[in-house]
Amino acid sequence: MELGAFSLSLAVKNLAVSRAFYEKLGFQAFGGDAAQGWLILHNGGCVIGLFEGMFEKNMLTFNPGWREKAEPLEEFTDVRELQKQLKANGLEFKAEADEGSTGPASFMIMDPDGNPILVDQHR
């Protein structure tokens, strides 16, 4: 099962302060919209998202259809198919993708320790 590009999505209190901190660690912004309260940064193969006021906890994020630097993949497993496979494996969902839809969609599950995992397809 290929879940897509991995990143850590951080719930930040102040986007500008967080951005400045991570830039000191060598991260560079390459996506997002600071005016909307979110940025995507990378340092080598590491990708993090900074999100101000969008969710309560940090979460693991997977993006079907993307490479690590938000470059589209030719072929990938659709988020709705991944959801079906995970349901068949007995996982419970906090939020589900509409299985009758196409295009962008997402679902969320929680690991046994309460860490949210977002699978978020953008195309």
N, C-alpha and C positions, 0 to 999 in steps of 0.2 A: 504494500500500500504506500503510495507516494503522496504525502500531504502537501507538498509544495515548499516554497522558500520559507525558511525559519527566521523569525526575529523575536526579540523581547520587546513587548510593548509596556512602556513605563507610564504610570499615572503620575504626572508631575504637578507641583503646586504653582510653579512659575516657569513658563516655557523659556523665556529669555535667560534666566539664571541657569536652568538646566542645560540649555544649549551651550552656554559659555563654559560650563563645567566639562561637558563631554568633549567639546572642542579642545580643551586643554589636555584631554586624554588621547587626542589624535583623531577623533571622529570628525567627519565632514557631512554637512547636510547635502542630500541629493534629491529629496522629494518632500512633498507635503506643502502646507500653507500656514505660515506662522500667524497670519491674520485670522485664520480659522482655529488656531490653537493646537496645531500638530505639525510635526516634522519627522522625517525619516533620515537617519544618519548611518554612515558606515565607517568602519575602520578595518581595512583588509576584507576578510570574509565575514566579519561580525556586523550585524545589522540591528539597530535599535530604533524604536519609534518613541517619540516623546509626545504625550497627549495631555493637554491641560483641560481639566474639567469634563472629560469625556467618559471616564469610568472610574470605579472606586479602587480597584486593585491592579497591581502589575499582572501581566498575563503573557503566556506563551502564545505566539501567533504563527500560523502557517497560511501561506497564500498559494493555493493551487493556480497553476497557469503562469507563475512568475519564477524567474531566477532571482538570486539574492539582491541584485541591483534594480529590481522592478522591470526587468526585460522580459517580454512575453515569451512563453514556450510555445512551440508549434503544436505539441500534443500534451495533454494532461488529463487527469481524472477529475471530472466535474465534482463540485462540492456536494451535489445531491447524491451522486453515486457513493462518495466517501461516507456520507451520512447513512445511507442504506447499509453499507458494509459494517459500520460501527454499531448500528442498531442490531444487526444480525449477531454481532459479537457480545450483545447484552449491555451495551453502555446506555446510560441515561443522559438526556440532554437538558440543558438549562434554556437553550433557545435553539430553534430548528429552522433550516432553510425550507421554503415552500417547494415541495417535490414536484409540483405542477408548473413551476416557473423555469425560465432559462436565463442565462447571463449571470450578472453579479448576484451573489447570495452568501450567506454565512450561517454557521451554527456554533454553539458553544457547549462545551462539556467541562466538568470539573474533575481534577485528579483526586485520588483518595485523601489528600491533605487539604483540599479546598482551593487549590490553585486553578484559576480559570485557564482554559485552552480555547482559543478562538481560531476557527478555520474560516478564512475570509477570502472569497474569490471575487476579483475585481472586474472580470470580463466574461 
